[in-house]
């Protein structure tokens, strides 16, 4: 039977792997966890369990993964910081999936996030009819996580207003939520913790207070160290994402992935890979996540309107949209890159240069 849900949570998508790790467990399991810290690392970084191949979910510094897992064993919350596209949310989801088997207790931080979404709100029809009661409460994901001794996730915490961020200070310090309307306090069960993410590009939106930062153990996730590492991440994620979509196209060839990652790295870093030429940088981030999205979109173009194999024209269409976010500034940056870098790279780049130039005219 075909999957009807657009995107399954990690614990369902990789249920076979999680079950195999739980069945093969031989190490001590912290209270409230489903598997040991070592098994969580295997789930995140890859390995084998009971003959089942565990696919890597995060490709990068394994020591950072160990630090993140070790933090969640303690009573400290975890804050993942990094550039857009460094897999902060991806790692957060998979940590919660492996540890609790439930990654869905999540709050998406925005300018419109309120304190009630952190604590609790009310069903006002029941509140007016019967007064305050537990039945009339609408508990937040954090509230549910405290009651069950599991992990809550907070995405883009720096996008929330200061008063919303401050609501977390007492929760993370006291490990309890007060409900004055009912004259009670709800203490957190063992195993409760929080994983938050913050984007370094948005640092100035609502800077986190020193008091709140002290409640977190901070792990900085770097961008991929080199071209080979970024290509491996992109290939892996494109294969995973395209498998759940009806793209009717073959996976991009290695040369296609290399071209996209090369362009993104050079424009992101402001210089060619051999460091022989300085480049202007566009307004966009051109993250690894955007490279993955670009290739999936190119596959969709190839499958829907082409032969099912990504052509230079399919790739050029995606690159144009990814790089040129601001027509004034980015358009000039992209034109200069085409003429000063791509045009001079020889026959292997000639087709892509021509396709990009035609779109850019």
C-alpha positions as CSV (number, residue, x, y, z in Angstrom):
1,X,0.0,0.0,0.0
2,X,1.3,3.4,-1.0
3,X,2.3,5.9,1.7
4,X,-0.3,8.7,1.8
5,X,1.5,10.9,4.4
6,X,3.8,13.5,2.8
7,X,6.4,13.2,5.5
8,X,6.6,10.6,8.2
9,X,8.3,11.4,11.5
10,X,11.8,9.9,11.9
11,X,10.7,7.2,14.3
12,X,8.3,5.8,11.8
13,X,10.5,6.3,8.7
14,X,13.4,4.4,10.4
15,X,11.4,2.2,12.7
16,X,13.1,-1.0,11.5
17,X,16.5,0.4,12.5
18,X,15.3,1.6,15.9
19,X,13.7,-1.7,16.7
20,X,17.0,-3.5,15.7
21,X,19.0,-1.3,18.0
22,X,16.6,-1.8,20.9
23,X,16.7,-5.6,20.4
24,X,20.5,-5.7,20.2
25,X,21.0,-3.5,23.3
26,X,23.6,-4.6,25.8
27,X,24.6,-1.3,27.5
28,X,22.9,0.6,30.4
29,X,19.8,2.6,29.4
30,X,19.2,5.9,31.1
31,X,15.8,6.3,32.8
32,X,13.2,7.4,30.3
33,X,15.2,6.3,27.3
34,X,14.6,3.5,24.9
35,X,18.2,2.7,24.2
36,X,21.7,3.4,25.5
37,X,23.7,6.5,24.5
38,X,26.0,4.2,22.5
39,X,23.1,2.9,20.5
40,X,21.8,6.4,19.9
41,X,25.2,7.3,18.4
42,X,25.0,4.3,16.2
43,X,21.5,5.3,15.0
44,X,22.8,8.8,14.2
45,X,26.2,8.0,12.8
46,X,25.5,4.6,11.2
47,X,26.6,1.0,11.8
48,X,24.9,-2.4,12.2
49,X,22.6,-4.0,14.7
50,X,21.2,-7.6,14.6
51,X,22.2,-7.8,10.9
52,X,20.3,-4.6,10.1
53,X,22.3,-1.8,8.3
54,X,21.9,1.5,10.2
55,X,22.1,4.3,7.8
56,X,24.0,7.5,8.9
57,X,21.5,10.3,9.7
58,X,24.2,12.9,10.3
59,X,27.5,13.0,8.4
60,X,30.0,15.1,10.2
61,X,32.0,15.3,13.4
62,X,31.0,12.3,15.5
63,X,32.5,13.9,18.6
64,X,29.8,16.6,18.4
65,X,27.1,13.9,18.3
66,X,28.6,12.3,21.4
67,X,28.6,15.7,23.2
68,X,25.0,16.2,22.2
69,X,23.9,12.8,23.4
70,X,25.9,13.0,26.7
71,X,24.2,16.4,27.4
72,X,20.8,14.8,27.2
73,X,21.8,12.2,29.7
74,X,22.3,15.0,32.3
75,X,19.7,17.5,33.4
76,X,21.0,20.1,31.0
77,X,19.1,21.1,27.9
78,X,20.8,21.1,24.5
79,X,21.2,24.0,22.1
80,X,22.3,23.3,18.5
81,X,23.7,26.4,16.8
82,X,24.9,26.8,13.2
83,X,24.5,28.2,9.7
84,X,21.3,27.4,7.9
85,X,21.4,24.0,6.4
86,X,23.9,22.4,8.9
87,X,21.3,19.8,9.9
88,X,20.3,21.3,13.2
89,X,16.6,20.4,12.9
90,X,17.5,17.0,11.3
91,X,19.8,16.1,14.2
92,X,17.3,17.3,16.7
93,X,14.5,15.2,15.3
94,X,16.6,12.0,15.1
95,X,17.9,12.4,18.6
96,X,14.4,12.6,20.0
97,X,13.3,9.7,17.7
98,X,16.1,7.4,19.0
99,X,15.8,8.4,22.7
100,X,12.0,8.5,23.1
101,X,10.5,7.1,20.0
102,X,8.6,10.4,19.6
103,X,10.0,13.4,17.7
104,X,6.7,15.2,17.3
105,X,6.7,17.2,20.6
106,X,8.0,20.3,18.8
107,X,7.4,24.1,18.9
108,X,8.3,26.1,15.9
109,X,9.7,29.4,17.0
110,X,8.5,32.5,15.1
111,X,7.7,36.1,15.9
112,X,4.2,35.0,16.6
113,X,5.0,32.3,19.1
114,X,3.4,33.0,22.5
115,X,4.1,32.1,26.1
116,X,1.0,29.9,26.1
117,X,2.6,27.7,23.4
118,X,5.5,27.1,25.7
119,X,3.4,26.4,28.9
120,X,-0.4,25.8,28.4
121,X,-3.6,27.5,27.3
122,X,-7.3,26.8,27.7
123,X,-10.3,25.5,25.9
124,X,-12.3,28.7,26.6
125,X,-15.7,27.1,26.0
126,X,-15.0,24.6,28.7
127,X,-13.4,27.3,30.9
128,X,-16.5,29.5,30.7
129,X,-18.9,26.6,31.2
130,X,-17.2,24.8,34.1
131,X,-14.3,27.0,35.3
132,X,-10.6,26.0,35.4
133,X,-10.0,22.2,35.3
134,X,-7.4,19.8,33.9
135,X,-9.9,18.8,31.2
136,X,-10.1,22.4,30.0
137,X,-6.3,22.7,29.7
138,X,-4.5,22.6,26.4
139,X,-1.1,21.4,27.2
140,X,2.0,22.5,25.2
141,X,4.5,20.0,23.8
142,X,6.8,21.0,26.7
143,X,4.1,20.3,29.2
144,X,3.5,16.8,27.7
145,X,7.3,16.1,27.6
146,X,7.6,17.0,31.4
147,X,4.6,14.8,32.3
148,X,6.0,11.8,30.4
149,X,9.7,12.3,31.0
150,X,10.6,12.8,27.3
151,X,12.2,15.3,25.0
152,X,10.6,18.5,23.7
153,X,12.0,20.3,20.7
154,X,12.2,24.1,20.1
155,X,13.0,25.2,16.6
156,X,14.5,28.6,15.8
157,X,14.5,29.8,19.4
158,X,16.1,33.1,18.6
159,X,13.1,34.1,16.4
160,X,10.9,34.1,19.5
161,X,10.2,37.3,21.5
162,X,12.3,37.9,24.6
163,X,9.3,37.2,27.0
164,X,8.7,33.9,25.3
165,X,12.3,32.9,25.7
166,X,12.2,34.0,29.3
167,X,9.3,31.5,29.9
168,X,11.8,28.7,29.3
169,X,14.2,29.9,32.1
170,X,12.1,28.8,35.0
171,X,11.1,25.5,33.2
172,X,14.7,24.6,32.5
173,X,15.9,25.7,36.0
174,X,13.1,24.4,38.3
175,X,12.0,21.5,36.0
176,X,8.4,22.2,36.8
177,X,5.4,24.2,35.5
178,X,3.2,26.1,37.8
179,X,-0.6,26.2,37.1
180,X,-1.9,28.9,39.5
181,X,-5.5,28.7,38.1
182,X,-5.6,25.1,39.6
183,X,-3.2,25.7,42.5
184,X,-0.8,23.0,41.4
185,X,2.7,22.5,40.1
186,X,3.6,19.8,37.6
187,X,7.2,18.4,38.2
188,X,9.2,17.0,35.3
189,X,9.7,13.2,35.3
190,X,13.2,11.7,34.9
191,X,14.2,11.8,31.2
192,X,12.7,15.2,30.5
193,X,14.9,17.5,28.5
194,X,14.8,20.0,25.6
195,X,16.6,20.3,22.3
196,X,16.6,23.8,20.9
197,X,18.0,25.1,17.6
198,X,19.2,28.6,16.7
199,X,20.4,30.0,13.4
200,X,23.6,32.0,13.5
201,X,22.4,34.1,10.6
202,X,19.4,35.2,12.7
203,X,21.4,36.0,15.8
204,X,20.3,39.6,15.9
205,X,16.5,38.8,15.6
206,X,16.0,38.2,19.4
207,X,19.4,37.6,21.0
208,X,19.1,35.0,23.7
209,X,19.8,36.3,27.2
210,X,22.8,35.1,29.1
211,X,20.5,33.6,31.7
212,X,18.8,31.5,29.1
213,X,22.1,30.4,27.4
214,X,23.4,29.2,30.8
215,X,20.5,26.7,30.9
216,X,21.8,25.1,27.7
217,X,24.8,23.1,26.7
218,X,25.7,24.6,23.4
219,X,26.9,22.5,20.4
220,X,27.9,24.4,17.3
221,X,27.3,22.4,14.1
222,X,29.8,23.5,11.3
223,X,29.3,23.6,7.6
224,X,30.7,20.6,5.8
225,X,34.5,20.7,6.0
226,X,35.3,20.0,2.3
227,X,33.7,19.4,-1.1
228,X,33.8,15.6,-0.6
229,X,31.9,15.7,2.7
230,X,29.3,18.1,1.3
231,X,28.8,15.9,-1.8
232,X,28.3,12.8,0.5
233,X,25.7,14.6,2.5
234,X,23.8,15.9,-0.6
235,X,23.9,12.4,-2.3
236,X,22.6,10.7,0.8
237,X,19.7,13.1,1.5
238,X,18.7,13.4,-2.1
239,X,18.4,9.6,-2.3
240,X,16.4,9.5,1.0
241,X,14.0,12.4,0.0
242,X,13.4,11.3,-3.6
243,X,12.5,7.8,-2.4
244,X,9.3,9.1,-0.9
245,X,8.3,11.3,-3.8
246,X,7.0,10.3,-7.3
247,X,9.7,12.1,-9.2
248,X,10.0,9.5,-12.0
249,X,13.7,10.4,-12.4
250,X,17.0,8.7,-11.8
251,X,19.3,10.0,-9.1
252,X,21.8,12.7,-10.2
253,X,25.1,11.6,-11.4
254,X,28.2,12.3,-9.4
255,X,29.3,15.0,-11.8
256,X,26.0,16.8,-11.4
257,X,26.3,16.7,-7.6
258,X,29.9,17.9,-7.8
259,X,29.0,20.9,-10.0
260,X,26.2,22.0,-7.6
261,X,28.3,21.7,-4.5
262,X,31.2,23.4,-6.1
263,X,29.1,26.4,-7.2
264,X,27.5,26.6,-3.7
265,X,30.7,26.4,-1.8
266,X,32.5,29.0,-4.0
267,X,29.7,31.6,-3.8
268,X,29.2,30.9,-0.1
269,X,32.9,31.3,0.7
270,X,33.6,34.2,-1.6
271,X,36.4,32.4,-3.4
272,X,37.1,29.6,-5.9
273,X,38.0,26.2,-4.4
274,X,41.6,26.6,-5.3
275,X,41.6,30.0,-3.7
276,X,43.0,31.6,-6.8
277,X,40.1,34.1,-7.3
278,X,38.0,36.1,-5.0
279,X,34.2,36.2,-5.6
280,X,31.3,38.4,-4.7
281,X,28.8,36.6,-2.4
282,X,25.0,36.6,-3.0
283,X,22.5,37.6,-0.4
284,X,21.3,34.0,0.1
285,X,23.0,31.5,2.3
286,X,23.4,28.7,-0.4
287,X,23.4,26.0,2.3
288,X,23.8,22.3,1.9
289,X,20.0,22.0,2.5
290,X,19.4,24.3,-0.5
291,X,21.7,22.2,-2.7
292,X,19.6,19.1,-1.7
293,X,16.4,20.9,-2.5
294,X,17.8,22.2,-5.9
295,X,18.7,18.6,-7.0
296,X,15.3,17.2,-6.0
297,X,13.6,20.0,-7.9
298,X,15.8,19.3,-10.9
299,X,14.8,15.6,-10.7
300,X,11.2,16.6,-10.7
301,X,11.7,18.8,-13.8
302,X,13.5,15.9,-15.5
303,X,10.9,13.4,-14.6
304,X,7.8,15.6,-15.4
305,X,9.0,17.3,-18.5
306,X,12.1,15.5,-19.7
307,X,13.7,12.1,-20.1
308,X,14.0,11.3,-16.4
309,X,17.7,12.2,-16.3
310,X,18.8,15.7,-15.1
311,X,20.0,17.8,-18.0
312,X,22.0,21.0,-18.0
313,X,18.8,23.0,-18.6
314,X,17.1,21.4,-15.5
315,X,20.1,22.2,-13.4
316,X,20.4,25.8,-14.7
317,X,16.7,26.5,-13.8
318,X,17.3,25.4,-10.2
319,X,20.6,27.3,-9.9
320,X,19.0,30.5,-11.2
321,X,16.3,30.4,-8.5
322,X,18.7,29.3,-5.7
323,X,21.4,32.0,-6.3
324,X,19.3,35.0,-7.5
325,X,17.1,36.0,-4.5
326,X,17.6,39.7,-5.0
327,X,17.6,40.6,-8.7
328,X,19.6,43.7,-8.3
329,X,22.6,42.5,-6.2
330,X,22.4,38.7,-6.8
331,X,21.8,39.0,-10.5
332,X,25.1,40.8,-10.9
333,X,27.0,38.4,-8.7
334,X,25.7,35.4,-10.7
335,X,26.6,37.1,-14.1
336,X,30.1,37.7,-12.9
337,X,30.4,34.1,-11.7
338,X,29.2,32.8,-15.0
339,X,31.7,34.9,-17.0
340,X,34.7,34.9,-14.7
341,X,34.6,31.4,-13.4
342,X,32.2,28.9,-15.1
343,X,33.0,30.0,-18.7
344,X,36.7,29.4,-18.1
345,X,36.3,25.8,-16.8
346,X,36.4,24.0,-20.1
347,X,34.3,21.6,-22.0
348,X,32.8,19.8,-18.9
349,X,31.2,23.0,-17.8
350,X,30.3,24.4,-21.2
351,X,26.8,23.0,-21.4
352,X,25.9,24.3,-17.9
353,X,27.4,27.7,-18.7
354,X,25.4,28.0,-21.9
355,X,22.1,26.9,-20.2
356,X,22.7,29.4,-17.3
357,X,23.6,32.2,-19.6
358,X,20.4,31.8,-21.7
359,X,18.3,31.9,-18.5
360,X,20.2,34.9,-17.2
361,X,19.7,37.1,-20.4
